[in-house]
Amino acid sequence: AFFTAVYAVTAQDVSKLPQLAGQIVTHDGVLAQTPPAESTQPVDTTVVPDPPAPDEEATRATLRQALQDDLNEERLQLIEDPRGMVIAIPEAGSFGDGDATLSPAARAIITRVGRVLAAMPNAVRVEGHTDNRPINTARFHSNWELSTSRATEVVAYLVGSGLLKPDRLSAAGYGEFRPRAGNDTTGGRASNRRVDIVVLNEATRVLEEPAVPERP
């Protein structure tokens, strides 16, 4: 039966011989397929590496160099933080007392900061802070609202001016509850009234920032 099948297939298509050769006849005369031989072609085991994470030392050096004039004139502060690098913008000269509207000087500073950040891969969080003096105006009923509004004002400016894409940004308001100094002196309260632009390091981004869903 086997040789008859071979002859029949050969007469129709020689290319089927290798397939038939891989069959055997069982004890009851039924053809059974033998397992195919393993491929001898090499398997590509190359691992494509992930994109390099932002280097914290390089980030710090780039910010210091690019913003040196603003740092020297104390229009900005650059602070190392476990989450990354913090660019602190003081309220003085940036916002009016109890107001969230950016001054022309603040817009100029944020433009310079945004241009530097545009060339970096880091996620950026903008955080608003106040001192502990209560506020209750027609627009803001608490320091929570004032600090959050200032943070979102900075985010809106960065996005609206085309400096940063919105999916790199987030905003938060902490009111008086993340002070940098004591609120018992004029200088301490002034230090606490600020907007921080936090250039997140990779570890913080992975832990805290939500994953960006893939676009269809």
C-alpha positions in Angstrom: 0.0 0.0 0.0 2.8 2.4 0.9 4.6 1.9 -2.5 1.4 2.3 -4.3 0.7 5.6 -2.6 4.3 6.8 -3.4 3.8 5.9 -7.0 0.5 7.6 -7.2 1.8 10.8 -5.6 5.0 10.8 -7.7 3.0 10.6 -10.9 1.1 13.8 -9.9 3.6 15.9 -8.0 7.2 15.1 -7.2 7.2 17.9 -4.6 5.0 15.9 -2.3 7.6 13.1 -1.9 9.2 14.7 1.2 5.8 14.9 2.9 5.0 11.3 2.1 8.4 10.2 3.2 7.6 11.5 6.6 4.7 9.1 7.0 4.8 5.5 8.2 2.3 2.7 8.0 0.9 1.6 11.4 0.1 -2.0 12.3 -3.4 -1.6 11.0 -2.4 -0.2 7.6 -3.2 3.5 8.4 -0.7 6.2 7.4 0.6 8.2 10.4 2.6 11.4 10.2 6.0 11.4 11.8 7.1 14.6 13.7 8.9 17.1 11.4 12.6 17.5 11.9 13.7 20.6 13.8 14.6 23.6 11.7 18.3 24.1 11.3 17.9 27.9 10.7 19.4 30.0 13.5 16.8 31.7 15.8 17.2 35.5 16.2 17.6 36.0 20.0 18.5 39.6 19.7 16.8 41.6 22.6 15.7 45.1 21.6 16.7 47.4 24.5 14.3 49.8 26.1 14.8 53.5 25.4 17.4 54.9 27.8 15.9 56.5 30.9 16.6 60.2 31.5 20.0 60.6 33.2 19.6 62.5 36.4 23.1 64.0 36.4 22.7 65.1 32.8 19.3 66.6 33.6 20.8 68.6 36.6 23.7 69.9 34.5 21.5 70.9 31.6 19.1 72.8 33.8 21.9 74.6 35.7 23.7 75.7 32.5 20.6 76.7 30.6 19.0 78.7 33.5 22.1 80.1 35.0 21.2 83.7 34.6 17.8 83.2 36.2 19.4 81.3 39.1 22.0 83.9 39.7 19.4 86.7 39.8 17.2 84.5 42.1 14.3 84.5 39.7 14.4 80.7 40.0 15.7 78.1 42.4 17.0 74.7 41.4 16.5 72.1 44.1 17.5 68.4 44.1 14.6 66.2 45.2 14.1 62.4 45.5 11.5 62.8 42.7 13.9 64.6 40.4 14.9 68.2 39.9 12.6 71.0 41.2 12.6 74.4 39.5 11.0 76.8 42.0 9.3 80.0 40.8 8.7 82.4 43.7 5.4 84.2 44.0 7.1 87.6 44.1 7.2 89.0 40.6 5.2 86.1 39.2 1.7 86.4 40.7 -0.1 89.2 42.5 -1.1 88.7 46.1 -4.0 86.2 46.2 -4.1 86.0 42.4 -3.3 83.3 39.9 -2.6 85.4 36.8 0.9 85.1 35.4 2.8 88.4 35.2 4.7 89.2 32.0 8.0 88.6 33.9 6.7 85.1 34.9 5.7 84.3 31.4 9.2 85.2 30.1 10.8 82.9 32.8 8.4 80.0 32.1 9.1 80.4 28.4 12.8 79.9 29.1 12.2 77.0 31.3 9.8 75.4 28.8 12.4 75.7 26.0 14.9 73.7 28.1 12.3 71.1 29.1 11.2 70.7 25.5 14.5 69.0 24.6 14.2 66.6 27.6 12.2 63.3 27.7 11.1 63.8 31.4 7.5 64.0 32.6 6.8 67.3 34.3 4.6 68.1 37.2 3.6 71.6 38.2 2.8 72.2 41.9 1.3 75.2 43.5 2.1 76.2 47.1 1.0 79.0 49.5 1.8 80.2 53.0 -0.6 79.5 55.8 -2.5 82.8 55.8 -6.2 82.1 55.1 -7.7 83.4 51.9 -11.3 83.9 51.1 -11.9 86.1 48.0 -14.6 86.2 45.3 -12.5 83.8 43.2 -10.6 81.7 45.7 -12.2 80.4 48.9 -9.1 78.6 50.2 -5.4 78.1 49.7 -6.2 74.8 48.0 -8.0 76.6 45.2 -5.3 79.3 44.9 -2.4 76.9 44.7 -4.2 74.6 42.2 -5.2 77.5 40.0 -1.6 78.8 39.9 -0.3 75.3 38.9 -2.9 74.9 36.2 -2.2 78.5 34.9 1.5 77.5 34.4 0.4 74.2 32.7 -2.0 76.1 30.4 0.7 78.6 29.4 3.3 75.8 28.6 0.7 74.0 26.5 -0.9 77.1 24.9 2.5 78.5 23.9 3.4 75.2 22.2 6.4 74.6 24.5 5.4 71.2 25.9 2.8 68.6 24.9 0.0 68.1 27.4 0.6 64.4 27.8 3.9 65.2 29.5 2.3 67.5 32.1 0.3 67.2 35.3 -0.7 69.8 37.9 -1.3 69.7 41.6 -2.1 72.2 44.4 -0.9 71.7 48.0 -2.1 74.9 49.6 0.0 75.6 52.7 0.7 71.9 53.5 4.1 71.5 51.9 6.0 74.4 53.4 9.6 74.9 52.5 10.2 77.2 55.6 8.5 78.2 58.7 5.4 80.4 58.4 6.3 82.4 61.5 8.5 85.0 59.6 7.9 87.2 56.6 10.8 85.5 54.8 9.6 82.0 55.5 6.1 82.8 54.2 7.6 84.3 51.1 9.6 81.1 50.5 6.5 79.0 50.8 4.5 81.0 48.2 5.8 79.4 45.0 5.1 77.2 42.0 7.4 74.2 41.6 8.1 72.7 38.2 9.2 69.2 39.1 11.3 67.5 36.4 10.5 63.9 37.3 13.1 61.2 37.3 12.4 57.9 35.7 11.8 56.0 39.0 9.1 58.6 40.0 7.5 58.6 36.6 7.1 54.8 36.6 5.7 54.8 40.2 3.4 57.8 40.0 2.6 58.8 36.5 -0.3 56.8 34.8 0.6 54.9 31.7 -0.3 56.6 28.5 -2.7 54.3 26.6 -1.8 53.3 23.1 -3.7 55.3 20.5 -5.9 53.2 18.1 
